[in-house]
Amino acid sequence: MIARSAKVERKTRETNIRVEVNLDGSGVSNIVTPLPFLSHMLDQIARHGSLDLSVHAEGDVEIDGHHTTEDIGIVLGKAVLDALGDRSGIRRYGSATLPMDEALVSAALDLSGRPFFVWRVPLPKAKIGTWDVELAEVFFEAFARSCQANLHVVLHEGHNLHHIVEISFKAFAKALRMASELDPRASGVPSTKGMLV
């Protein structure tokens, strides 16, 4: 089997990001960012998505975490897109509804080649550690746009911010794992058009 892996770098005046991903990994991660909570969330993507993920990021966090968070989402999305290749044989769709104590979140993903993003996770303006919780939406939107994916994230229940954000990342990871998996019953690209775009 051809390795479904990719390495993508992005360097701007605001950030310097390097991401490596192996979609057929085992959940190994090597995460270095200046935002500890975001690093913890990226580790969740690797572990619960069963993909090997390396992220090394520098950014202007003395301003705030927005540029770094968004650019990591952009680079991770591009790395996943590159690793998917022509997407032949993938399941294409993935979804997960997961609980974390009182919080319950659904994530649904279509690796369609047509970016669209829906975020129905109302969060107050607050921080978890040094990280603004509103940046969760920024991260996922950047991923969806760069990966050319349709991503919906919906909160059903919850009031603890840490639980809500963390289970959003875990549900996303499970949906990504399912959507990117190779389907042994599939042949070719999973679309009647013969291509995903």
KEFIPA-664135 format. One record per residue (C-alpha): residue number from 1; residue in one letter; x, y, z. Coordinates in nm, 3 decimals, always signed. Last residue first. Layout:
BEGIN
+-----+-----+---------+---------+---------+
!   n ! res !       u !       v !       w !
+-----+-----+---------+---------+---------+
! NUM !   A !       X !       Y !       Z !
...
+-----+-----+---------+---------+---------+
END
This chain:
BEGIN
+-----+-----+---------+---------+---------+
!   n ! res !       u !       v !       w !
+-----+-----+---------+---------+---------+
! 197 !   V !  -1.444 !  +1.827 !  -0.635 !
! 196 !   L !  -1.436 !  +1.455 !  -0.568 !
! 195 !   M !  -1.415 !  +1.261 !  -0.891 !
! 194 !   G !  -1.598 !  +0.990 !  -1.079 !
! 193 !   K !  -1.918 !  +1.192 !  -1.078 !
! 192 !   T !  -2.098 !  +0.905 !  -0.903 !
! 191 !   S !  -1.864 !  +0.970 !  -0.609 !
! 190 !   P !  -1.655 !  +0.748 !  -0.383 !
! 189 !   V !  -1.339 !  +0.748 !  -0.598 !
! 188 !   G !  -1.230 !  +0.407 !  -0.718 !
! 187 !   S !  -1.334 !  +0.074 !  -0.579 !
! 186 !   A !  -1.486 !  +0.033 !  -0.237 !
! 185 !   R !  -1.542 !  -0.289 !  -0.044 !
! 184 !   P !  -1.212 !  -0.269 !  +0.148 !
! 183 !   D !  -1.297 !  +0.089 !  +0.252 !
! 182 !   L !  -0.980 !  +0.290 !  +0.312 !
! 181 !   E !  -1.015 !  +0.513 !  +0.614 !
! 180 !   S !  -1.021 !  +0.890 !  +0.561 !
! 179 !   A !  -1.387 !  +0.940 !  +0.658 !
! 178 !   M !  -1.371 !  +0.715 !  +0.966 !
! 177 !   R !  -1.051 !  +0.863 !  +1.104 !
! 176 !   L !  -1.171 !  +1.217 !  +1.035 !
! 175 !   A !  -1.498 !  +1.151 !  +1.217 !
! 174 !   K !  -1.311 !  +1.008 !  +1.517 !
! 173 !   A !  -1.077 !  +1.308 !  +1.527 !
! 172 !   F !  -1.366 !  +1.555 !  +1.496 !
! 171 !   A !  -1.541 !  +1.385 !  +1.788 !
! 170 !   K !  -1.220 !  +1.413 !  +1.992 !
! 169 !   F !  -1.173 !  +1.781 !  +1.904 !
! 168 !   S !  -1.532 !  +1.865 !  +1.996 !
! 167 !   I !  -1.493 !  +1.653 !  +2.313 !
! 166 !   E !  -1.208 !  +1.878 !  +2.419 !
! 165 !   V !  -1.392 !  +2.202 !  +2.350 !
! 164 !   I !  -1.708 !  +2.105 !  +2.537 !
! 163 !   H !  -1.527 !  +1.943 !  +2.831 !
! 162 !   H !  -1.294 !  +2.239 !  +2.885 !
! 161 !   L !  -1.585 !  +2.480 !  +2.859 !
! 160 !   N !  -1.801 !  +2.303 !  +3.118 !
! 159 !   H !  -2.163 !  +2.375 !  +3.020 !
! 158 !   G !  -2.273 !  +2.082 !  +2.807 !
! 157 !   E !  -2.536 !  +1.934 !  +2.583 !
! 156 !   H !  -2.605 !  +1.894 !  +2.211 !
! 155 !   L !  -2.312 !  +2.087 !  +2.064 !
! 154 !   V !  -2.282 !  +2.062 !  +1.686 !
! 153 !   V !  -1.975 !  +2.046 !  +1.460 !
! 152 !   H !  -2.030 !  +2.029 !  +1.083 !
! 151 !   L !  -1.742 !  +1.985 !  +0.840 !
! 150 !   N !  -1.749 !  +1.977 !  +0.459 !
! 149 !   A !  -1.393 !  +1.930 !  +0.339 !
! 148 !   Q !  -1.159 !  +2.111 !  +0.103 !
! 147 !   C !  -0.872 !  +2.032 !  +0.342 !
! 146 !   S !  -0.776 !  +2.401 !  +0.354 !
! 145 !   R !  -1.130 !  +2.529 !  +0.406 !
! 144 !   A !  -1.227 !  +2.259 !  +0.654 !
! 143 !   F !  -0.905 !  +2.299 !  +0.853 !
! 142 !   A !  -0.935 !  +2.678 !  +0.871 !
! 141 !   E !  -1.297 !  +2.646 !  +0.987 !
! 140 !   F !  -1.192 !  +2.394 !  +1.251 !
! 139 !   F !  -0.917 !  +2.615 !  +1.393 !
! 138 !   V !  -1.123 !  +2.937 !  +1.395 !
! 137 !   E !  -1.413 !  +2.761 !  +1.569 !
! 136 !   A !  -1.179 !  +2.636 !  +1.840 !
! 135 !   L !  -1.033 !  +2.987 !  +1.860 !
! 134 !   E !  -1.344 !  +3.106 !  +2.049 !
! 133 !   V !  -1.201 !  +2.917 !  +2.351 !
! 132 !   D !  -0.922 !  +3.173 !  +2.386 !
! 131 !   W !  -0.605 !  +2.989 !  +2.490 !
! 130 !   T !  -0.386 !  +3.096 !  +2.784 !
! 129 !   G !  -0.527 !  +2.836 !  +3.024 !
! 128 !   I !  -0.876 !  +2.776 !  +2.893 !
! 127 !   K !  -0.992 !  +3.127 !  +2.817 !
! 126 !   A !  -1.329 !  +3.298 !  +2.788 !
! 125 !   K !  -1.555 !  +3.474 !  +2.540 !
! 124 !   P !  -1.861 !  +3.255 !  +2.575 !
! 123 !   L !  -1.912 !  +2.947 !  +2.360 !
! 122 !   P !  -2.200 !  +2.848 !  +2.135 !
! 121 !   V !  -2.113 !  +2.528 !  +1.948 !
! 120 !   R !  -2.314 !  +2.523 !  +1.628 !
! 119 !   W !  -2.026 !  +2.551 !  +1.385 !
! 118 !   V !  -2.101 !  +2.480 !  +1.019 !
! 117 !   F !  -1.823 !  +2.470 !  +0.760 !
! 116 !   F !  -1.813 !  +2.414 !  +0.387 !
! 115 !   P !  -1.525 !  +2.325 !  +0.159 !
! 114 !   R !  -1.603 !  +2.124 !  -0.153 !
! 113 !   G !  -1.347 !  +1.850 !  -0.224 !
! 112 !   S !  -1.589 !  +1.602 !  -0.070 !
! 111 !   L !  -1.404 !  +1.476 !  +0.236 !
! 110 !   D !  -1.739 !  +1.480 !  +0.416 !
! 109 !   L !  -1.723 !  +1.522 !  +0.793 !
! 108 !   A !  -1.977 !  +1.509 !  +1.075 !
! 107 !   A !  -1.891 !  +1.607 !  +1.433 !
! 106 !   S !  -2.139 !  +1.561 !  +1.715 !
! 105 !   V !  -2.090 !  +1.691 !  +2.070 !
! 104 !   L !  -2.216 !  +1.587 !  +2.414 !
! 103 !   A !  -2.095 !  +1.754 !  +2.735 !
! 102 !   E !  -2.208 !  +1.647 !  +3.085 !
! 101 !   D !  -1.917 !  +1.402 !  +3.134 !
! 100 !   M !  -1.742 !  +1.387 !  +2.801 !
!  99 !   P !  -1.980 !  +1.241 !  +2.546 !
!  98 !   L !  -1.921 !  +1.159 !  +2.179 !
!  97 !   T !  -2.122 !  +1.178 !  +1.860 !
!  96 !   A !  -1.910 !  +1.074 !  +1.566 !
!  95 !   S !  -1.926 !  +1.113 !  +1.191 !
!  94 !   G !  -1.735 !  +1.012 !  +0.882 !
!  93 !   Y !  -1.796 !  +1.030 !  +0.511 !
!  92 !   R !  -1.537 !  +0.977 !  +0.237 !
!  91 !   R !  -1.500 !  +0.600 !  +0.297 !
!  90 !   I !  -1.174 !  +0.615 !  +0.105 !
!  89 !   G !  -1.108 !  +0.397 !  -0.200 !
!  88 !   S !  -0.965 !  +0.667 !  -0.427 !
!  87 !   R !  -0.909 !  +0.992 !  -0.240 !
!  86 !   D !  -0.694 !  +1.128 !  -0.528 !
!  85 !   G !  -0.412 !  +1.181 !  -0.278 !
!  84 !   L !  -0.543 !  +1.160 !  +0.078 !
!  83 !   A !  -0.202 !  +1.262 !  +0.218 !
!  82 !   D !  -0.218 !  +1.592 !  +0.030 !
!  81 !   L !  -0.560 !  +1.678 !  +0.172 !
!  80 !   V !  -0.449 !  +1.575 !  +0.523 !
!  79 !   A !  -0.141 !  +1.798 !  +0.494 !
!  78 !   K !  -0.348 !  +2.087 !  +0.359 !
!  77 !   G !  -0.590 !  +2.063 !  +0.650 !
!  76 !   L !  -0.304 !  +2.045 !  +0.901 !
!  75 !   V !  -0.145 !  +2.354 !  +0.744 !
!  74 !   I !  -0.463 !  +2.562 !  +0.754 !
!  73 !   G !  -0.558 !  +2.452 !  +1.106 !
!  72 !   I !  -0.204 !  +2.528 !  +1.227 !
!  71 !   D !  -0.237 !  +2.868 !  +1.060 !
!  70 !   E !  -0.561 !  +2.944 !  +1.240 !
!  69 !   T !  -0.425 !  +2.852 !  +1.583 !
!  68 !   T !  -0.100 !  +3.044 !  +1.535 !
!  67 !   H !  -0.270 !  +3.357 !  +1.400 !
!  66 !   H !  -0.535 !  +3.360 !  +1.675 !
!  65 !   G !  -0.322 !  +3.287 !  +1.981 !
!  64 !   D !  -0.278 !  +3.645 !  +2.099 !
!  63 !   I !  -0.037 !  +3.934 !  +2.054 !
!  62 !   E !  +0.248 !  +3.773 !  +2.252 !
!  61 !   V !  +0.133 !  +3.459 !  +2.073 !
!  60 !   D !  +0.314 !  +3.575 !  +1.760 !
!  59 !   G !  +0.378 !  +3.226 !  +1.634 !
!  58 !   E !  +0.600 !  +2.920 !  +1.631 !
!  57 !   A !  +0.468 !  +2.577 !  +1.545 !
!  56 !   H !  +0.599 !  +2.224 !  +1.521 !
!  55 !   V !  +0.326 !  +1.968 !  +1.458 !
!  54 !   S !  +0.388 !  +1.597 !  +1.409 !
!  53 !   L !  +0.093 !  +1.366 !  +1.368 !
!  52 !   D !  +0.060 !  +0.991 !  +1.331 !
!  51 !   L !  -0.304 !  +0.904 !  +1.276 !
!  50 !   S !  -0.532 !  +0.694 !  +1.493 !
!  49 !   G !  -0.793 !  +0.973 !  +1.493 !
!  48 !   H !  -0.839 !  +0.942 !  +1.869 !
!  47 !   R !  -0.470 !  +0.966 !  +1.949 !
!  46 !   A !  -0.364 !  +1.205 !  +1.673 !
!  45 !   I !  -0.658 !  +1.441 !  +1.713 !
!  44 !   Q !  -0.624 !  +1.429 !  +2.093 !
!  43 !   D !  -0.257 !  +1.532 !  +2.064 !
!  42 !   L !  -0.375 !  +1.832 !  +1.866 !
!  41 !   M !  -0.606 !  +1.920 !  +2.155 !
!  40 !   H !  -0.321 !  +1.905 !  +2.410 !
!  39 !   S !  -0.107 !  +2.127 !  +2.187 !
!  38 !   L !  -0.401 !  +2.369 !  +2.171 !
!  37 !   F !  -0.408 !  +2.376 !  +2.552 !
!  36 !   P !  -0.033 !  +2.440 !  +2.570 !
!  35 !   L !  -0.020 !  +2.726 !  +2.316 !
!  34 !   P !  +0.344 !  +2.790 !  +2.216 !
!  33 !   T !  +0.333 !  +2.480 !  +1.996 !
!  32 !   V !  +0.530 !  +2.155 !  +1.995 !
!  31 !   I !  +0.338 !  +1.834 !  +1.920 !
!  30 !   N !  +0.497 !  +1.498 !  +1.847 !
!  29 !   S !  +0.215 !  +1.248 !  +1.815 !
!  28 !   V !  +0.173 !  +0.874 !  +1.770 !
!  27 !   G !  -0.186 !  +0.766 !  +1.707 !
!  26 !   S !  -0.122 !  +0.444 !  +1.518 !
!  25 !   G !  -0.051 !  +0.561 !  +1.165 !
!  24 !   D !  -0.243 !  +0.510 !  +0.844 !
!  23 !   L !  -0.322 !  +0.878 !  +0.791 !
!  22 !   N !  +0.042 !  +0.975 !  +0.831 !
!  21 !   V !  +0.077 !  +1.347 !  +0.899 !
!  20 !   E !  +0.364 !  +1.594 !  +0.909 !
!  19 !   V !  +0.305 !  +1.958 !  +1.000 !
!  18 !   R !  +0.546 !  +2.253 !  +1.001 !
!  17 !   I !  +0.431 !  +2.602 !  +1.102 !
!  16 !   N !  +0.617 !  +2.934 !  +1.121 !
!  15 !   T !  +0.385 !  +3.218 !  +1.215 !
!  14 !   E !  +0.325 !  +3.592 !  +1.194 !
!  13 !   R !  +0.565 !  +3.713 !  +0.924 !
!  12 !   T !  +0.468 !  +3.402 !  +0.730 !
!  11 !   K !  +0.602 !  +3.049 !  +0.703 !
!  10 !   R !  +0.389 !  +2.752 !  +0.606 !
!   9 !   E !  +0.521 !  +2.396 !  +0.586 !
!   8 !   V !  +0.348 !  +2.078 !  +0.472 !
!   7 !   K !  +0.453 !  +1.714 !  +0.507 !
!   6 !   A !  +0.237 !  +1.433 !  +0.376 !
!   5 !   S !  +0.143 !  +1.072 !  +0.438 !
!   4 !   R !  -0.074 !  +0.809 !  +0.279 !
!   3 !   A !  +0.196 !  +0.550 !  +0.224 !
!   2 !   I !  +0.126 !  +0.346 !  -0.087 !
!   1 !   M !  +0.000 !  +0.000 !  +0.000 !
+-----+-----+---------+---------+---------+
END
